[in-house]
Amino acid sequence: MINESEIRKTLSLIKPDGQLFEVRVIYNSKAVYSGYFKSADDLMAALSRDIRDYANCNIYITLNYLNDECYSRSQRNRFMSKGLATTSDKDVLGYEWIFIDVDPHRTTAVSSSDDQVEKAKVIGNKVYAFMKNLGFYDPICGFSGNGVHLLYRVKIKNSEENVKLIDNCLKVLDMFFSTDDVQIDLKNFNPARVCKLYGTKAQKGSDTKERPHRMSRIISAPDEVRINDIQYIEKLAGMLPKEEKPQRYNSYQPTHFDLDEWLDEHGLRYRKSSYSGGVKYILDECPFDSNHKGKDACIFRAASGAIGFHCFHNSCADKTWRDVRLKYEPDAYEKKQQEYSDRIYAKPKKKPEYKPIQEKEGEPVFLTAKDILNMPRPPERFVKTGIRDIDQRMRGLKTGYTSVLSGLRASGKSSVISEICLDCVESESKVTVYSGELSPQNFMRWMDLQAAGKAYAEPTQFDGYYNVAKENQEKIAEWLAKNFTLYNNKYGNNFLAVKEQLERKIEADKPDLLILDNLMAFDIRSLSENKFEAQTAFTWSLHEMAQKYDIHIIFVAHPRKAMGFLRLDDISGTADIGNAVDNAFIIHRVNNDFVRLTKQMFGWKDDDPLYSANNVIEIAKDRDGGLQDYFIPLYYEKESKRLKNSFAENKIYGWDKQEDGFSSIDQMEIPFDM
């Protein structure tokens, strides 16, 4: 039995525009009929003409891009059964689909029971949610008759490297999601793999009440089946555990490492489960957050001895087995811990009047090393920016410090600012913003898109212009709540008047971060009649405020007209700004000028990885760590307006999280709710 309308629907989705495909009809008696087609009409005619008996057969279709020469084989537009060449891996020019088959474990050559189908649906939905959270576009979701399929659109060539890449993707999903009852089929990595032709019946074994033959069909498909970039595929494949190299310090070898003994020794409670490639150690709770319990965190050991770790909560998603081991054995890898030395820089005030120094009791004018050692040291606090290298190398933005952010027009300053606001709130810190050039509505429109991410960015009739649904705007506003506030520009831009209001706000709400965008949007004439002196006074005023309230302050300053590559001394009208601030960041847009000027100044080569980024943020000054000329690549996502740490990064902010740490996509259409 076949369903013609379902078959036509299938072909319109997975083989549009006259693409070549092979269909195979396989009988239980092992007879195989094969045909090559380019249209649904030709296929339906051949099925009607050449296939007389649909009992005890299963019908499949090739998924990937075939060499057009295959269309000249004997079975062109017809089915034939003897002496035929069918599609081999060499006949496939490229992958068009990642084929994920969630299949119940059962005896060979029998159909699934209803209970087994339900279990496959549960795992299918978990895979769907996981892939969505990674940043993959929505797949075509299908029912094979015995299990569920997820087809993710890709466009990568057939090469040995890419075959291994797809193989590793399936191994990762098998490692994460296969159970004793349901398995992710690992065989579907090869380019010539066939898939159930939806609209045909799955007929394995006898058709019984307990294990009936069922029609296959497409369950759901997005309005636009979008191509997933290879970097998301590489991100998924990269989660596969890798064998550790021996360490000189302790000769650590994963293949000889007693993981059970190590877990017991360090008090990590677990239960073991097998998967196709090895053993899962399902932890009672995550080593990095005790609130993550149940099946949230697992350690995996592959047959090769390679060990991996994954927590399904986004806050721990970047943690690896190496992180787990270092948590309990800091010297396990003989890795030197990088520490930042504390340096104290005194800042001169504005030309203070001369007064003779009067020594105070218990406060010597000159300090010995012991005096300094015994000085009280206040605890350091840092605000997370969400820019990975800044948060790792500088520990974030230190409170009591000031930073200047600069860059040419359209370099991405506003994008960085609003995303820092989101990551500040995400890390449970408070932020207050002055945005002198943007209306509150425009500021929030941009930040709503970044908070929502591409999963919730809705395209409009205008190319490249996206909106966020009102209901999601309301959720984002509720999440931001009192942790984010924006100055109302209707109250003017006189710096001293605004500063007074900011100080009241800081005293009342105690925010951790203050962002002022930008220096040129303030009226600073009350600080000095001289423009450059006023800018210097503005900067020192912010520095004093940061120290007084133990808050970090970022302000934006436009650069002077630079003749060459933008440097710290080009910021605004005076070099005093660069001297006065603790940190300085410069945003660069990666364009022809950036490439040409960096080659001239730094001698970078054509294949420098920074040239593959969309924007670069430069650490031009780092008071504590001494970093300078340190460039961090950022990748622009047009749907969300985010500048991301990696092309495949997909942050999920608190407004969209459930108790399990996943995005609340299950409130949308569930693909396998059949």
N, C-alpha and C positions, 0 to 999 in steps of 0.2 A: 504494500500500500504506500502511495506517495501523496503528498499534498502540494499541488502545483503552485499555488499562490505563495506558500511558505518557501518553496525552492526559489521562486523568482525573487522574493524578498531577500533571501540569503545572497543570491548572486549580485543583486543591486548594491548590497552593502560590502561584500568582501571581494567581489570581482567586477567593479564597475568599468565603464568606458571600453568595453570590448577586450578586456584582458584575457589572455589565454589561461585555461585551466584544464586539468585532467580529472575525470570522474571514474571511479572504480566500483564495480558491483562485485562483491565477494560472497560466494555461496558457502554454506557450511561444508559442502563437499569439496571445498578448496578451489572450485572453478572460479576464474577471475575474468571479468569482462572490463575492458578499458576503452575510453574514448577521450579525445581532445576536442575542446569547444571554445568558442569565443562569444557565444550568446546564449541566453536562456531559451530562445526559440529553437535553436539547433539541438540543445540538450534535451528539451522536452520531446521533440520529434524523434530523437534517437531512442529515448527511454520507451516511448510508445511503440516504436517500430521493432527495436532489437531485443528488448527485455520482455519476455512473455510471462515469466513467472517471478513474482515478487516474494514468494514464500521462502523463508529460511535464508534470506540474503541481507547483507548490510552494505550501504552505499556511502562512499567517502569522496572527498574533494581535496585536491592540493590547495595549499594556502598561499604559497609564496610565488615570486615572480619568475616565470619560466622563460627559457630561451625560445624565441619564436620559431626556431627550426623544428621544435617538437610538433608543431602544427602540421608538418608535412609527413608525419608518420602514417602508417596504414589506417589507423583508427581515427582519422580526421572526420569529425562530425558524425561518427557512428561508433557503435560498440562492437568490439571483436574479442575473441577469447583465446586464440592460440598463436604461439610463436611471436608474441608482441614484446616490444621494448616499452616499459612503463617509465615514469619519471624517476630518475636517480638524482643524487645530490649534485652531480656534475651538470645536470640539466637546469639547475636553479641558479639564476643570476643574482638574486638578492632576497633578503627576508622582507616580507610585508607585514608579518604578524608574529607576535610572541604568543604561543598557544599554550595556555595553562589548563590542563585537564584535571579536575578534582574528581577522583574516581574511588568508589568504595572498594575495600578489600572483599573479595568473594572468590568462590571456587571458579576455576577456569571454565569458560564457555557457558556461563549462566547469566541471566539478567539480575539486576539488583532488586532487592525487596523494597517496599515503601519506606521502611525504617532506614535502610541504607541510603536511599535517595535523600531523605531528610537530613541525615548526618552530613552528606556531601554538600547540601545547601548551606548548612551552618558554617562549614569550612570555607565554602566559596565566598560567603559574605565577609568572613574574616580576611581572606586574601584581597577581596575588593577594597575593604576599608584600609588595609595596610598599604596597598599600591596607591590609593588615593592620597594617603598621608605622605607618601614618598614624593608625590608630585606628578604621578602619571595621570594622563587624561582618561576619561571614562572609556571602558572597553565595550565591545559587543559581548553580551552575556548570553550563553546558549545552554540548552538542556539537551544532552546527548541521548536521552532515553534511559540512561543508567547513572549518570553523574552530571556535573555542571562544567561548563567551559567559560573561560575568560579570554577574549582575543584582543590584544593590545596592538594598535597600529604602529608600525615602525617602518623605517626605510634605510636599511643597511645592506651592504654588499655581502655576497656569499664568499667568505674567506675563512681560512683556518682559525684566525684570531676571533672572528665574530661567531663562528660555530661554538668555540670554547666559551665565549661570553654568554651566549644564550644557554648553554649547558650549565654554566655556573649560576645563572639566574634561577633556573628550575631547581638546582640543588639547594640554593638558599631558601626558596619557598618550601621545598620538601623538608628541610631542616626545621623551619619555623612552624609549619602547619600540618605536616603529615602526622597521623595518629595511628593507633592500633586498628582503627576502623576505616580510615580514609587516607588515601595517598595522593600526593601531587605526582602525576605521571612524569617520570624522568626521561622517557624515551623521545619526548617531543622536541628535542633540541635540533635534530638534523633537518637540513633545509627542505628535503623532499617529503617530510612527514605529511600524512593525510589526516583530515578531520572529518567527523561525521557531516554528511550533507544534510543540513537542517531541512525538515519537510519530508524526511524518510523515516521509516520505522527501524528501531533497534531490535534485532531479532537474534539474541544469543540464547542458546539452549531452548528448552520447551516453554511455550507460552502458558504459564500457570497462574492461578489466582495469587499465589504467594510471590511469584516472580514473573510478572506479566511483561509482554513486549509493549513498548511505549513509543509514541511518535516523538521524534526530536523536533526542536523548534528554537527560534530565537526568542529569548525572554525579554531582553531590553537592548536598546541601542541608542547612543546619543544622536541628537539632531545632526551634528557634524562629527564624523569620526576623525579625530585629529591625530597627527603623527607625533609620537613621543621621541624627543631628542635622544641620541645615543648616550649622552651624559647621564640621563636617568637610568638607562640600562646598566651602564658602568657602575653607577652608585649602588644599584641592587646587587649586581654580581660581586662587588667589592665587600659585601657583608659575609662572604664565604670565609671561614677560618683559614688562615695560612699557617703553614708549618714555621715554627720559630727557628732561627739560626742558633747554633750553639753559642753560648755566652762564655767569654774567657774567664769571667769571675767564678761562675758556678757550673760551667759546662751543661747548662740547661738544655735538655733535649725533650721536646714534647712526646716523642714516641716512647720515652722511658719514664715519663713523668706520671706518678701515681696520683691521678686527679681525685679519686675517692678519698685517699688518705689525706690529701691537702685540704679538701673541703671539711673533712671531719676534724682535722687539726685546728682549723680556724673557726670552727663552730658554725659553718654554713649548713643549715638543714635543707634537705632536698629529697625528691623522689625521682627514680630513674625511669626513663621510657626510651624505647628504641625508635629510630627512624631509618630510612633506607640507607643513609650514608654513615650511620654511627649511633651514638647514644646521647640522649638529652638528660640533663640534670635540671629538673624543674625546681627552682629555689622557693622556699617558703616565703621569702621576701627579698626584695632587691637590695644588694649591698650598698646602694647609693641613696635609697629612699625606702624606709621601712613601711611606708604606706602602700607601696607597690607589692601586692601579695598575689597568692594563687598561682596562675600560669603566666604572670606578667614578665618574670625574669627567668632566663634559662642560660645555662652553660652547655655548650655543645662540644662533643668530641667526635671528630671524623675518624673513619677507619684508618686514615693515614697517620693519626696521632695529633693532627692539628686541632687546636682548641679555640673556641669562639664564645662570645657572650653577647646577649641581646636583651634589652628591656623594651617592652612594647609601649612604654610611656615616652612621650616626646621629650620630656625633661632629661631623660637618661639615654635617649636613642643614640647619642654619639659615643657612649661608653663602650669600651672593648675589653676583651679578656686581659689585655695588658694593664688596663686601668684597674680591673678587679685585683689582679695579683699585686700591683704596686700599692694598693690600698692596705693590704695585709702584710706585704713584704716590700718595704720601700727600696731595699737594695737588691731586689731580685734580678734586675737586669744591669746592675752596676751602672745605673744611670745617675749622673750627677744632678742634683736638684739645683735649678737656677734660682738664685735669690737676688732680689733687688736691694742694693745697699741704700740706706736712708741718708740723704744729704739735706742739710739745712741751708737754705739760701736766704740771707737777709735782704730785704728790699728797702731801698732808700725812699723816704717820703719826699714830698715836694719842698725842696730847699728849706729845711727847718732852721729856725733861728739858733744861733750858737749859744749853748749853755754849757758851762763847765760840768764835767762828769762828777757826780757825788756818789761815792761808793756806799752801797746799802749793806746793812748788817746781814751776814749770811749769804751775800751775793758778791763774790769776788769779781773784780774787773777782768782778770785773766783766769781762765779755767785750766785745771790740770786734767789729764786723761781720766783720773778717778772721779773728779767732779762731774765730768760729762757722763761717765758710766752710771753714776747714781742719780742722774736726772730722771724725773718721771717721763715716761713716753706714752702719750695718749694713743689709744687704739686707732688704727688706720681703717678708713671705710672707702669703698670703691663702688661706683655706679656702673652697671653693665651697659654697654652700648649695643650689643648684638653683632658688632663687627669682630669676628673671631680673633684676628691677630692683635687688635687693640686690647681686647679683654684678656688674652693670654699673655702677651708680652708686656703690657702696661698694667695688667690686672683690672683694667677698666679706667674710669675717670675718678681720680682721687678727690675726696671732699677736702675743702680748704684750698683747692687749686682753681686756676682759671685756664681756659683753652680758647684759642682763636681758631676759627674755621674760615678758610678762604678758597677761592677758585674763580675761574672765569665764568662769564654768563653761560647758563645752560650746562654747567659742569656736573650738576647733581646735588648741589648744596641743600636744597629744600627737601629732596628725597631722603638724604642722609639724616637731616634734622627730625623729620616726622617719624622715621623708622627708629631712631634712637629713643624718641618719646615712647613708642610702643614697647621696645625692649626694656626700657626703664620700668614701665608699669608691669611688664611680664615678670621682672625680677623682684616685684613687690616693693619698688621704690616709687617716690613721688616726683613729678616734674611739673614745673610752671614755665610757660612760654610767653614771650613777647614777639609777635610777628607783625612788624610795622608795615609790610608791603602786601600782605594777604588778608582778605576779609576772613572772618571766622568760618563762613560757609565754605570758602575755597580751601582753607587750611584743613578743615575736617573732611572735605570730599577726597582730598589726596590721601589723608591718613586712613579714612574708611577703606579705600581700595587696598592699601598696604596691610591693614588689619585683616581684611577679608581674605586676601590671597586669590589666586586665579580660580580656585574652585568655586568662588562665589561672585567673581567679577562677571557682570552681564554685559555682552556687547550691545552697542547701540547702532543706529543707522549710519553713524559717522565712523570711518575707518580709524582704528586705534583709540577709540573713545569708549570707556567702560564705566558702568555704574554699579552701585551696590544696592540691593533691594532694601526698601525702607525697614522691613522687619529686622534685617541684619544690622542696619545702621543703629537701630534701637538697642540691639544686644551689645554692640560695640560700645555705645554710649554708656550703657549700664555697667559694662566691665571697666571702662575707664573711670567712671564715677568720680570720686574725690581725689584720685591719684594723678589726674591730669587736669590742669586749669590753663586757660588762655586769656591773656590780657585783652580787655575790650578797647579797641582802638578809638572808640568814640570819646574816650577821656583824654585824648591828646598824646603828644609825643615829646613833651618837655622832659628831658632826662631826669632832672632833679625831682620833678613831681612824680614821674613814673617810679623812680628809685624809692621814693618814700612809700608808695603803695606796695612795691615789691617787698620792702623790708617788713611792712605790716603783715603781708601774706606769709612771708617766711617765718616770722615769729608765731603766727597763728597756726599754720598748717605744717611747718617744718618739712618742706620738700627737700629732696636730696640733690636735685638738679634744676638749674635755672638756665634757660636758653633764650638768648636775645638775638633776634634776626631783624635788623642788622644795625651796625654802628651808624650807617648813613641815614637810617630811618629815624634816628633821634635828633632832636634839637639840642645840641650841646653847647650853644653859644654862651649859656650862663656859666660854663666852666672856665672859659677864657675867650678873649676876642680873637686870639690867634688860633687858627684851625688846628695846627699841629700840636700846640700845647693843650688844646681842649681834648684832642684824641688821647694824648698821654694821660691827662687827668681822668678821663673816662675809664681807661684801662686800669689805672691804679685804684680808682674808686671801686671797681668790680673786684679787684684783688683783695682789698680790705674787707669788702662785704663777704667774700667767700671764706676768708679766715675767721671773721667774726661769728658767722652762723654755721661754720663747718659744712658748707654746701659747695658743690662744684658748679661753676658758671662757664657756659660756652657762649661766646658771642661771635657773630659773623662779621667779617670785615672784607669789603671788596678790595681787590688789588689795584694798584696803580697800573697804568698802561705799561705792560712789560714788552720789551723788544725781543726777548728770547724766551726760554723756558721759565715758567713761573716759579719764583723762589720766595723764601721767607721774607727777605728784605723788600719784596715788591708789595707786601700787604699794606693797604691803605696809604696814608701820606707820610708816615714816619716810621723809622726803624725802631723807635721806642716801644712800639706795640710788640714786636718780636722779642725784645729784651724783657719786657715786663711780664708776659704771660708765662705760665709753667709749661704748657703744651701748645703746639701749633700743628694744625692739620691742613693740608691742601688737597682739594678735590680736582682731579684732572679727568677730562673726557678723552677716551682713547680714539683719536682721529689721526688724519695724516700728519698734522702738525705735531701731535704728541709723539708719534713714531719717529719723525724726522729729527725733532729736537732732542729726544732721549738718546738716539743713536749718536748724535753729535756730542752731547754732554757726558753720557755714561758709557758709550761704546757698546750698547746692547746689540745683539744679533737679531736677524730677521725672525728667528724662531723663538724669541723670548716669550715665555708664557703670558707675560703681562699684556702682550699685544692681542691676545685672544679675549681679553676682558672688554667690557663696555665702558667702565669707569675705573679709576684708580684713586684710592685715598692714600696720601703720603703722610707719614709721620715726619714732620719737618723739625720738630723739637719735642723732646721728652725729658722733662726736668730730672726725674728720678733715675730713669734707666739709661739716659744718654743716647737713645736712638735718634738717628736723623737719616734723611735720604732713604727711608724704608718705605717701600711701595707695596700696597695691598690691593689685589685685584677684586673688583666687584662686578657682578653680572646683572644686567637690567632685564626685568621681566615686564613686558609691555602691558599685560593684563592687570597686574597688581601694582605697577609702578615701584616695585621693590628693587633695591640694589642688594644682591644676595652674595653671600660668601663663596658660593660655588654655583655653577649653572643649575645643578640639580637640587639645591637646597629648597626646602618647603616648610617654612616655619608655620606652626599652628599656635595662635595666641589664645589666651585664657578664655575669651568670650566664646570660643568655638570648641572648648574641650569638655569632655565628659569625665566621669570618675575614673575611667580606664585610661585617660590620657589621650584618647583618639579624638579626631575631629568628629563633630556630631553629624557626619554625613548619613548616619542611619536614620536621620529624620527626613532625608530625601528619599527618592525611590530606591528601595532595596532590590538589587538585581535578581535575587533568587527567591523572592517571596512569591512562590508559584501557587 
